[in-house]
Amino acid sequence: MVEFLLRIFRADFPKCPISDTSLWGNFNPRFLHIREEQRLWDAGLDPWTGEVDLIAGTEFD
């Protein structure tokens, strides 16, 4: 599995073997635990960019 993921991250297949191409060629992947992701959202930060989330705390119908 690790080899498969590394090949996805390195774009080391003739074409992407999975339907989601967001990981394809991602040379700096990172794991973020769901609790840490939620903590960052609650703090008003986008957990994936580290930037302030402009719609944090906004409620939608």
PQR file with spaces between the fields and no chain letter, atoms N, CA, C, O and H, PARSE charges and radii, in Angstrom:
ATOM       1  N    MET     1       0.826   -1.192    0.000 -0.4000 1.5000
ATOM       2  CA   MET     1       0.000    0.000    0.000 -0.0000 2.0000
ATOM       3  C    MET     1       0.871    1.257    0.000  0.5500 1.7000
ATOM       4  O    MET     1       0.577    2.226   -0.700 -0.5500 1.4000
ATOM       5  N    VAL     2       1.940    1.231    0.788 -0.4000 1.5000
ATOM       6  CA   VAL     2       2.829    2.386    0.851 -0.0000 2.0000
ATOM       7  C    VAL     2       3.441    2.649   -0.521  0.5500 1.7000
ATOM       8  O    VAL     2       3.516    3.796   -0.961 -0.5500 1.4000
ATOM       9  H    VAL     2       2.179    0.444    1.356  0.4000 1.0000
ATOM      10  N    GLU     3       3.877    1.591   -1.195 -0.4000 1.5000
ATOM      11  CA   GLU     3       4.458    1.763   -2.529 -0.0000 2.0000
ATOM      12  C    GLU     3       3.432    2.353   -3.494  0.5500 1.7000
ATOM      13  O    GLU     3       3.760    3.235   -4.289 -0.5500 1.4000
ATOM      14  H    GLU     3       3.816    0.658   -0.838  0.4000 1.0000
ATOM      15  N    PHE     4       2.203    1.873   -3.426 -0.4000 1.5000
ATOM      16  CA   PHE     4       1.140    2.384   -4.287 -0.0000 2.0000
ATOM      17  C    PHE     4       0.924    3.879   -4.042  0.5500 1.7000
ATOM      18  O    PHE     4       0.845    4.659   -4.990 -0.5500 1.4000
ATOM      19  H    PHE     4       1.937    1.157   -2.781  0.4000 1.0000
ATOM      20  N    LEU     5       0.827    4.279   -2.767 -0.4000 1.5000
ATOM      21  CA   LEU     5       0.627    5.692   -2.446 -0.0000 2.0000
ATOM      22  C    LEU     5       1.806    6.540   -2.901  0.5500 1.7000
ATOM      23  O    LEU     5       1.617    7.635   -3.431 -0.5500 1.4000
ATOM      24  H    LEU     5       0.890    3.645   -1.996  0.4000 1.0000
ATOM      25  N    LEU     6       3.019    6.041   -2.696 -0.4000 1.5000
ATOM      26  CA   LEU     6       4.189    6.786   -3.164 -0.0000 2.0000
ATOM      27  C    LEU     6       4.144    6.974   -4.677  0.5500 1.7000
ATOM      28  O    LEU     6       4.474    8.046   -5.184 -0.5500 1.4000
ATOM      29  H    LEU     6       3.173    5.152   -2.265  0.4000 1.0000
ATOM      30  N    ARG     7       3.741    5.943   -5.387 -0.4000 1.5000
ATOM      31  CA   ARG     7       3.664    6.068   -6.841 -0.0000 2.0000
ATOM      32  C    ARG     7       2.578    7.055   -7.259  0.5500 1.7000
ATOM      33  O    ARG     7       2.726    7.752   -8.263 -0.5500 1.4000
ATOM      34  H    ARG     7       3.473    5.072   -4.976  0.4000 1.0000
ATOM      35  N    ILE     8       1.492    7.117   -6.499 -0.4000 1.5000
ATOM      36  CA   ILE     8       0.443    8.117   -6.762 -0.0000 2.0000
ATOM      37  C    ILE     8       1.023    9.515   -6.539  0.5500 1.7000
ATOM      38  O    ILE     8       0.904   10.389   -7.397 -0.5500 1.4000
ATOM      39  H    ILE     8       1.372    6.551   -5.683  0.4000 1.0000
ATOM      40  N    PHE     9       1.653    9.717   -5.371 -0.4000 1.5000
ATOM      41  CA   PHE     9       2.216   11.029   -5.037 -0.0000 2.0000
ATOM      42  C    PHE     9       3.284   11.463   -6.033  0.5500 1.7000
ATOM      43  O    PHE     9       3.413   12.649   -6.335 -0.5500 1.4000
ATOM      44  H    PHE     9       1.750    9.007   -4.673  0.4000 1.0000
ATOM      45  N    ARG    10       4.037   10.516   -6.533 -0.4000 1.5000
ATOM      46  CA   ARG    10       5.122   10.837   -7.474 -0.0000 2.0000
ATOM      47  C    ARG    10       4.674   10.812   -8.931  0.5500 1.7000
ATOM      48  O    ARG    10       5.480   11.039   -9.833 -0.5500 1.4000
ATOM      49  H    ARG    10       3.932    9.552   -6.287  0.4000 1.0000
ATOM      50  N    ALA    11       3.396   10.537   -9.162 -0.4000 1.5000
ATOM      51  CA   ALA    11       2.854   10.421  -10.530 -0.0000 2.0000
ATOM      52  C    ALA    11       3.692    9.420  -11.333  0.5500 1.7000
ATOM      53  O    ALA    11       4.101    9.686  -12.463 -0.5500 1.4000
ATOM      54  H    ALA    11       2.742   10.352   -8.429  0.4000 1.0000
ATOM      55  N    ASP    12       3.929    8.272  -10.714 -0.4000 1.5000
ATOM      56  CA   ASP    12       4.825    7.264  -11.263 -0.0000 2.0000
ATOM      57  C    ASP    12       4.068    6.112  -11.939  0.5500 1.7000
ATOM      58  O    ASP    12       4.530    4.971  -11.922 -0.5500 1.4000
ATOM      59  H    ASP    12       3.596    8.057   -9.796  0.4000 1.0000
ATOM      60  N    PHE    13       2.923    6.407  -12.526 -0.4000 1.5000
ATOM      61  CA   PHE    13       2.160    5.466  -13.340 -0.0000 2.0000
ATOM      62  C    PHE    13       1.982    6.118  -14.716  0.5500 1.7000
ATOM      63  O    PHE    13       2.078    7.340  -14.829 -0.5500 1.4000
ATOM      64  H    PHE    13       2.548    7.333  -12.540  0.4000 1.0000
ATOM      65  N    PRO    14       1.728    5.339  -15.745 -0.5600 1.5000
ATOM      66  CA   PRO    14       1.484    5.947  -17.063  0.2800 2.0000
ATOM      67  C    PRO    14       0.312    6.941  -17.042  0.5500 1.7000
ATOM      68  O    PRO    14       0.336    7.957  -17.738 -0.5500 1.4000
ATOM      69  N    LYS    15      -0.709    6.632  -16.236 -0.4000 1.5000
ATOM      70  CA   LYS    15      -1.822    7.553  -16.002 -0.0000 2.0000
ATOM      71  C    LYS    15      -2.344    7.305  -14.599  0.5500 1.7000
ATOM      72  O    LYS    15      -2.086    6.253  -14.014 -0.5500 1.4000
ATOM      73  H    LYS    15      -0.728    5.808  -15.671  0.4000 1.0000
ATOM      74  N    CYS    16      -3.067    8.254  -14.063 -0.4000 1.5000
ATOM      75  CA   CYS    16      -3.566    8.135  -12.690 -0.0000 2.0000
ATOM      76  C    CYS    16      -4.521    6.950  -12.581  0.5500 1.7000
ATOM      77  O    CYS    16      -5.518    6.904  -13.301 -0.5500 1.4000
ATOM      78  H    CYS    16      -3.277    9.108  -14.538  0.4000 1.0000
ATOM      79  N    PRO    17      -4.237    5.984  -11.690 -0.5600 1.5000
ATOM      80  CA   PRO    17      -5.070    4.786  -11.583  0.2800 2.0000
ATOM      81  C    PRO    17      -6.315    4.954  -10.708  0.5500 1.7000
ATOM      82  O    PRO    17      -7.093    4.011  -10.560 -0.5500 1.4000
ATOM      83  N    ILE    18      -6.511    6.130  -10.132 -0.4000 1.5000
ATOM      84  CA   ILE    18      -7.700    6.365   -9.306 -0.0000 2.0000
ATOM      85  C    ILE    18      -8.488    7.533   -9.875  0.5500 1.7000
ATOM      86  O    ILE    18      -7.944    8.353  -10.615 -0.5500 1.4000
ATOM      87  H    ILE    18      -5.880    6.896  -10.253  0.4000 1.0000
ATOM      88  N    SER    19      -9.766    7.611   -9.531 -0.4000 1.5000
ATOM      89  CA   SER    19     -10.619    8.645  -10.118 -0.0000 2.0000
ATOM      90  C    SER    19     -10.353   10.038   -9.539  0.5500 1.7000
ATOM      91  O    SER    19     -10.577   11.038  -10.222 -0.5500 1.4000
ATOM      92  H    SER    19     -10.208    6.946   -8.930  0.4000 1.0000
ATOM      93  N    ASP    20      -9.882   10.118   -8.302 -0.4000 1.5000
ATOM      94  CA   ASP    20      -9.594   11.407   -7.672 -0.0000 2.0000
ATOM      95  C    ASP    20      -8.146   11.777   -7.967  0.5500 1.7000
ATOM      96  O    ASP    20      -7.227   11.105   -7.500 -0.5500 1.4000
ATOM      97  H    ASP    20      -9.700    9.306   -7.747  0.4000 1.0000
ATOM      98  N    THR    21      -7.938   12.834   -8.733 -0.4000 1.5000
ATOM      99  CA   THR    21      -6.584   13.211   -9.121 -0.0000 2.0000
ATOM     100  C    THR    21      -5.949   14.240   -8.177  0.5500 1.7000
ATOM     101  O    THR    21      -4.879   14.767   -8.478 -0.5500 1.4000
ATOM     102  H    THR    21      -8.685   13.380   -9.112  0.4000 1.0000
ATOM     103  N    SER    22      -6.591   14.530   -7.043 -0.4000 1.5000
ATOM     104  CA   SER    22      -6.029   15.533   -6.129 -0.0000 2.0000
ATOM     105  C    SER    22      -4.718   15.079   -5.498  0.5500 1.7000
ATOM     106  O    SER    22      -3.929   15.917   -5.063 -0.5500 1.4000
ATOM     107  H    SER    22      -7.461   14.102   -6.798  0.4000 1.0000
ATOM     108  N    LEU    23      -4.469   13.784   -5.439 -0.4000 1.5000
ATOM     109  CA   LEU    23      -3.220   13.267   -4.877 -0.0000 2.0000
ATOM     110  C    LEU    23      -2.142   13.069   -5.934  0.5500 1.7000
ATOM     111  O    LEU    23      -0.959   12.956   -5.614 -0.5500 1.4000
ATOM     112  H    LEU    23      -5.110   13.103   -5.793  0.4000 1.0000
ATOM     113  N    TRP    24      -2.558   13.030   -7.185 -0.4000 1.5000
ATOM     114  CA   TRP    24      -1.659   12.738   -8.304 -0.0000 2.0000
ATOM     115  C    TRP    24      -0.586   13.809   -8.424  0.5500 1.7000
ATOM     116  O    TRP    24      -0.885   14.981   -8.651 -0.5500 1.4000
ATOM     117  H    TRP    24      -3.519   13.122   -7.445  0.4000 1.0000
ATOM     118  N    GLY    25       0.664   13.395   -8.268 -0.4000 1.5000
ATOM     119  CA   GLY    25       1.767   14.337   -8.388 -0.0000 2.0000
ATOM     120  C    GLY    25       1.922   15.281   -7.206  0.5500 1.7000
ATOM     121  O    GLY    25       2.598   16.304   -7.314 -0.5500 1.4000
ATOM     122  H    GLY    25       0.907   12.443   -8.083  0.4000 1.0000
ATOM     123  N    ASN    26       1.302   14.949   -6.080 -0.4000 1.5000
ATOM     124  CA   ASN    26       1.420   15.770   -4.871 -0.0000 2.0000
ATOM     125  C    ASN    26       2.723   15.373   -4.170  0.5500 1.7000
ATOM     126  O    ASN    26       2.768   14.371   -3.457 -0.5500 1.4000
ATOM     127  H    ASN    26       0.753   14.118   -5.992  0.4000 1.0000
ATOM     128  N    PHE    27       3.768   16.155   -4.375 -0.4000 1.5000
ATOM     129  CA   PHE    27       5.080   15.802   -3.845 -0.0000 2.0000
ATOM     130  C    PHE    27       5.251   16.133   -2.372  0.5500 1.7000
ATOM     131  O    PHE    27       6.266   15.773   -1.776 -0.5500 1.4000
ATOM     132  H    PHE    27       3.732   16.969   -4.954  0.4000 1.0000
ATOM     133  N    ASN    28       4.278   16.814   -1.773 -0.4000 1.5000
ATOM     134  CA   ASN    28       4.338   17.156   -0.349 -0.0000 2.0000
ATOM     135  C    ASN    28       3.027   16.805    0.351  0.5500 1.7000
ATOM     136  O    ASN    28       2.389   17.680    0.936 -0.5500 1.4000
ATOM     137  H    ASN    28       3.454   17.107   -2.257  0.4000 1.0000
ATOM     138  N    PRO    29       2.619   15.539    0.297 -0.5600 1.5000
ATOM     139  CA   PRO    29       1.360   15.178    0.956  0.2800 2.0000
ATOM     140  C    PRO    29       1.515   15.247    2.472  0.5500 1.7000
ATOM     141  O    PRO    29       2.620   15.126    3.002 -0.5500 1.4000
ATOM     142  N    ARG    30       0.399   15.443    3.157 -0.4000 1.5000
ATOM     143  CA   ARG    30       0.447   15.430    4.612 -0.0000 2.0000
ATOM     144  C    ARG    30      -0.812   14.791    5.164  0.5500 1.7000
ATOM     145  O    ARG    30      -1.878   14.837    4.550 -0.5500 1.4000
ATOM     146  H    ARG    30      -0.498   15.541    2.727  0.4000 1.0000
ATOM     147  N    PHE    31      -0.667   14.205    6.314 -0.4000 1.5000
ATOM     148  CA   PHE    31      -1.781   13.599    7.026 -0.0000 2.0000
ATOM     149  C    PHE    31      -2.252   14.585    8.075  0.5500 1.7000
ATOM     150  O    PHE    31      -1.444   15.189    8.781 -0.5500 1.4000
ATOM     151  H    PHE    31       0.199   14.167    6.813  0.4000 1.0000
ATOM     152  N    LEU    32      -3.553   14.744    8.174 -0.4000 1.5000
ATOM     153  CA   LEU    32      -4.119   15.619    9.190 -0.0000 2.0000
ATOM     154  C    LEU    32      -5.234   14.849    9.879  0.5500 1.7000
ATOM     155  O    LEU    32      -6.229   14.483    9.253 -0.5500 1.4000
ATOM     156  H    LEU    32      -4.209   14.253    7.601  0.4000 1.0000
ATOM     157  N    HIS    33      -5.063   14.607   11.166 -0.4000 1.5000
ATOM     158  CA   HIS    33      -6.071   13.867   11.928 -0.0000 2.0000
ATOM     159  C    HIS    33      -7.366   14.671   11.967  0.5500 1.7000
ATOM     160  O    HIS    33      -7.344   15.902   12.009 -0.5500 1.4000
ATOM     161  H    HIS    33      -4.255   14.904   11.675  0.4000 1.0000
ATOM     162  N    ILE    34      -8.478   13.975   11.952 -0.4000 1.5000
ATOM     163  CA   ILE    34      -9.796   14.619   11.932 -0.0000 2.0000
ATOM     164  C    ILE    34      -9.984   15.568   13.122  0.5500 1.7000
ATOM     165  O    ILE    34     -10.619   16.613   12.983 -0.5500 1.4000
ATOM     166  H    ILE    34      -8.496   12.975   11.918  0.4000 1.0000
ATOM     167  N    ARG    35      -9.441   15.215   14.280 -0.4000 1.5000
ATOM     168  CA   ARG    35      -9.575   16.093   15.453 -0.0000 2.0000
ATOM     169  C    ARG    35      -8.783   17.389   15.276  0.5500 1.7000
ATOM     170  O    ARG    35      -9.242   18.467   15.655 -0.5500 1.4000
ATOM     171  H    ARG    35      -8.925   14.366   14.394  0.4000 1.0000
ATOM     172  N    GLU    36      -7.589   17.267   14.695 -0.4000 1.5000
ATOM     173  CA   GLU    36      -6.788   18.468   14.444 -0.0000 2.0000
ATOM     174  C    GLU    36      -7.437   19.330   13.368  0.5500 1.7000
ATOM     175  O    GLU    36      -7.426   20.557   13.462 -0.5500 1.4000
ATOM     176  H    GLU    36      -7.217   16.392   14.387  0.4000 1.0000
ATOM     177  N    GLU    37      -8.000   18.691   12.349 -0.4000 1.5000
ATOM     178  CA   GLU    37      -8.710   19.430   11.309 -0.0000 2.0000
ATOM     179  C    GLU    37      -9.869   20.211   11.923  0.5500 1.7000
ATOM     180  O    GLU    37     -10.050   21.391   11.624 -0.5500 1.4000
ATOM     181  H    GLU    37      -8.008   17.694   12.273  0.4000 1.0000
ATOM     182  N    GLN    38     -10.653   19.558   12.781 -0.4000 1.5000
ATOM     183  CA   GLN    38     -11.794   20.225   13.411 -0.0000 2.0000
ATOM     184  C    GLN    38     -11.338   21.344   14.332  0.5500 1.7000
ATOM     185  O    GLN    38     -11.971   22.399   14.374 -0.5500 1.4000
ATOM     186  H    GLN    38     -10.507   18.600   13.024  0.4000 1.0000
ATOM     187  N    ARG    39     -10.251   21.137   15.072 -0.4000 1.5000
ATOM     188  CA   ARG    39      -9.721   22.171   15.965 -0.0000 2.0000
ATOM     189  C    ARG    39      -9.340   23.422   15.176  0.5500 1.7000
ATOM     190  O    ARG    39      -9.612   24.543   15.605 -0.5500 1.4000
ATOM     191  H    ARG    39      -9.737   20.280   15.037  0.4000 1.0000
ATOM     192  N    LEU    40      -8.712   23.222   14.029 -0.4000 1.5000
ATOM     193  CA   LEU    40      -8.325   24.365   13.194 -0.0000 2.0000
ATOM     194  C    LEU    40      -9.543   25.073   12.615  0.5500 1.7000
ATOM     195  O    LEU    40      -9.596   26.302   12.588 -0.5500 1.4000
ATOM     196  H    LEU    40      -8.491   22.311   13.681  0.4000 1.0000
ATOM     197  N    TRP    41     -10.538   24.287   12.143 -0.4000 1.5000
ATOM     198  CA   TRP    41     -11.774   24.921   11.651 -0.0000 2.0000
ATOM     199  C    TRP    41     -12.409   25.749   12.757  0.5500 1.7000
ATOM     200  O    TRP    41     -12.829   26.884   12.528 -0.5500 1.4000
ATOM     201  H    TRP    41     -10.496   23.288   12.165  0.4000 1.0000
ATOM     202  N    ASP    42     -12.480   25.170   13.977 -0.4000 1.5000
ATOM     203  CA   ASP    42     -13.088   25.876   15.115 -0.0000 2.0000
ATOM     204  C    ASP    42     -12.325   27.144   15.472  0.5500 1.7000
ATOM     205  O    ASP    42     -12.908   28.104   15.977 -0.5500 1.4000
ATOM     206  H    ASP    42     -12.139   24.249   14.163  0.4000 1.0000
ATOM     207  N    ALA    43     -11.023   27.147   15.210 -0.4000 1.5000
ATOM     208  CA   ALA    43     -10.199   28.331   15.479 -0.0000 2.0000
ATOM     209  C    ALA    43     -10.301   29.360   14.355  0.5500 1.7000
ATOM     210  O    ALA    43      -9.676   30.419   14.425 -0.5500 1.4000
ATOM     211  H    ALA    43     -10.550   26.367   14.800  0.4000 1.0000
ATOM     212  N    GLY    44     -11.088   29.054   13.314 -0.4000 1.5000
ATOM     213  CA   GLY    44     -11.274   29.997   12.216 -0.0000 2.0000
ATOM     214  C    GLY    44     -10.203   29.909   11.148  0.5500 1.7000
ATOM     215  O    GLY    44     -10.020   30.848   10.373 -0.5500 1.4000
ATOM     216  H    GLY    44     -11.596   28.194   13.257  0.4000 1.0000
ATOM     217  N    LEU    45      -9.483   28.775   11.097 -0.4000 1.5000
ATOM     218  CA   LEU    45      -8.426   28.590   10.113 -0.0000 2.0000
ATOM     219  C    LEU    45      -8.772   27.456    9.158  0.5500 1.7000
ATOM     220  O    LEU    45      -9.361   26.450    9.555 -0.5500 1.4000
ATOM     221  H    LEU    45      -9.631   28.012   11.727  0.4000 1.0000
ATOM     222  N    ASP    46      -8.404   27.629    7.913 -0.4000 1.5000
ATOM     223  CA   ASP    46      -8.530   26.529    6.959 -0.0000 2.0000
ATOM     224  C    ASP    46      -7.393   25.559    7.272  0.5500 1.7000
ATOM     225  O    ASP    46      -6.226   25.932    7.158 -0.5500 1.4000
ATOM     226  H    ASP    46      -7.926   28.446    7.591  0.4000 1.0000
ATOM     227  N    PRO    47      -7.707   24.319    7.667 -0.5600 1.5000
ATOM     228  CA   PRO    47      -6.657   23.395    8.098  0.2800 2.0000
ATOM     229  C    PRO    47      -5.683   22.993    6.998  0.5500 1.7000
ATOM     230  O    PRO    47      -4.581   22.534    7.299 -0.5500 1.4000
ATOM     231  N    TRP    48      -6.054   23.152    5.752 -0.4000 1.5000
ATOM     232  CA   TRP    48      -5.198   22.712    4.657 -0.0000 2.0000
ATOM     233  C    TRP    48      -4.314   23.828    4.118  0.5500 1.7000
ATOM     234  O    TRP    48      -3.281   23.560    3.505 -0.5500 1.4000
ATOM     235  H    TRP    48      -6.950   23.525    5.508  0.4000 1.0000
ATOM     236  N    THR    49      -4.710   25.073    4.339 -0.4000 1.5000
ATOM     237  CA   THR    49      -3.888   26.190    3.849 -0.0000 2.0000
ATOM     238  C    THR    49      -3.263   26.974    4.997  0.5500 1.7000
ATOM     239  O    THR    49      -2.247   27.645    4.813 -0.5500 1.4000
ATOM     240  H    THR    49      -5.550   25.291    4.837  0.4000 1.0000
ATOM     241  N    GLY    50      -3.872   26.892    6.187 -0.4000 1.5000
ATOM     242  CA   GLY    50      -3.395   27.666    7.329 -0.0000 2.0000
ATOM     243  C    GLY    50      -3.883   29.096    7.317  0.5500 1.7000
ATOM     244  O    GLY    50      -3.580   29.870    8.225 -0.5500 1.4000
ATOM     245  H    GLY    50      -4.697   26.348    6.336  0.4000 1.0000
ATOM     246  N    GLU    51      -4.642   29.452    6.288 -0.4000 1.5000
ATOM     247  CA   GLU    51      -5.151   30.816    6.173 -0.0000 2.0000
ATOM     248  C    GLU    51      -6.441   30.984    6.970  0.5500 1.7000
ATOM     249  O    GLU    51      -7.122   30.011    7.294 -0.5500 1.4000
ATOM     250  H    GLU    51      -4.888   28.823    5.550  0.4000 1.0000
ATOM     251  N    VAL    52      -6.755   32.219    7.274 -0.4000 1.5000
ATOM     252  CA   VAL    52      -8.001   32.518    7.975 -0.0000 2.0000
ATOM     253  C    VAL    52      -9.166   32.099    7.096  0.5500 1.7000
ATOM     254  O    VAL    52      -9.191   32.385    5.899 -0.5500 1.4000
ATOM     255  H    VAL    52      -6.202   33.010    7.011  0.4000 1.0000
ATOM     256  N    ASP    53     -10.134   31.416    7.702 -0.4000 1.5000
ATOM     257  CA   ASP    53     -11.326   30.986    6.979 -0.0000 2.0000
ATOM     258  C    ASP    53     -12.346   32.111    7.061  0.5500 1.7000
ATOM     259  O    ASP    53     -12.875   32.404    8.133 -0.5500 1.4000
ATOM     260  H    ASP    53     -10.114   31.183    8.675  0.4000 1.0000
ATOM     261  N    LEU    54     -12.618   32.735    5.929 -0.4000 1.5000
ATOM     262  CA   LEU    54     -13.480   33.919    5.900 -0.0000 2.0000
ATOM     263  C    LEU    54     -14.940   33.621    6.240  0.5500 1.7000
ATOM     264  O    LEU    54     -15.679   34.538    6.598 -0.5500 1.4000
ATOM     265  H    LEU    54     -12.188   32.498    5.057  0.4000 1.0000
ATOM     266  N    ILE    55     -15.368   32.377    6.137 -0.4000 1.5000
ATOM     267  CA   ILE    55     -16.759   32.067    6.468 -0.0000 2.0000
ATOM     268  C    ILE    55     -16.877   31.301    7.793  0.5500 1.7000
ATOM     269  O    ILE    55     -17.931   30.738    8.089 -0.5500 1.4000
ATOM     270  H    ILE    55     -14.768   31.633    5.846  0.4000 1.0000
ATOM     271  N    ALA    56     -15.819   31.278    8.574 -0.4000 1.5000
ATOM     272  CA   ALA    56     -15.863   30.597    9.876 -0.0000 2.0000
ATOM     273  C    ALA    56     -16.941   31.215   10.750  0.5500 1.7000
ATOM     274  O    ALA    56     -17.048   32.437   10.852 -0.5500 1.4000
ATOM     275  H    ALA    56     -14.962   31.735    8.333  0.4000 1.0000
ATOM     276  N    GLY    57     -17.726   30.372   11.372 -0.4000 1.5000
ATOM     277  CA   GLY    57     -18.781   30.837   12.258 -0.0000 2.0000
ATOM     278  C    GLY    57     -20.053   31.262   11.555  0.5500 1.7000
ATOM     279  O    GLY    57     -21.038   31.591   12.216 -0.5500 1.4000
ATOM     280  H    GLY    57     -17.639   29.379   11.289  0.4000 1.0000
ATOM     281  N    THR    58     -20.056   31.263   10.239 -0.4000 1.5000
ATOM     282  CA   THR    58     -21.239   31.611    9.475 -0.0000 2.0000
ATOM     283  C    THR    58     -22.202   30.437    9.477  0.5500 1.7000
ATOM     284  O    THR    58     -21.802   29.296    9.247 -0.5500 1.4000
ATOM     285  H    THR    58     -19.256   30.996    9.702  0.4000 1.0000
ATOM     286  N    GLU    59     -23.454   30.716    9.734 -0.4000 1.5000
ATOM     287  CA   GLU    59     -24.459   29.666    9.715 -0.0000 2.0000
ATOM     288  C    GLU    59     -25.267   29.767    8.436  0.5500 1.7000
ATOM     289  O    GLU    59     -25.600   30.859    7.978 -0.5500 1.4000
ATOM     290  H    GLU    59     -23.779   31.643    9.921  0.4000 1.0000
ATOM     291  N    PHE    60     -25.571   28.632    7.876 -0.4000 1.5000
ATOM     292  CA   PHE    60     -26.360   28.572    6.649 -0.0000 2.0000
ATOM     293  C    PHE    60     -27.676   27.854    6.904  0.5500 1.7000
ATOM     294  O    PHE    60     -27.768   26.996    7.782 -0.5500 1.4000
ATOM     295  H    PHE    60     -25.300   27.744    8.249  0.4000 1.0000
ATOM     296  N    ASP    61     -28.686   28.212    6.134 -0.4000 1.5000
ATOM     297  CA   ASP    61     -30.004   27.564    6.278 -0.0000 2.0000
ATOM     298  C    ASP    61     -29.994   26.187    5.674  0.5500 1.7000
ATOM     299  O    ASP    61     -31.011   25.494    5.701 -0.5500 1.4000
ATOM     300  H    ASP    61     -28.611   28.909    5.421  0.4000 1.0000
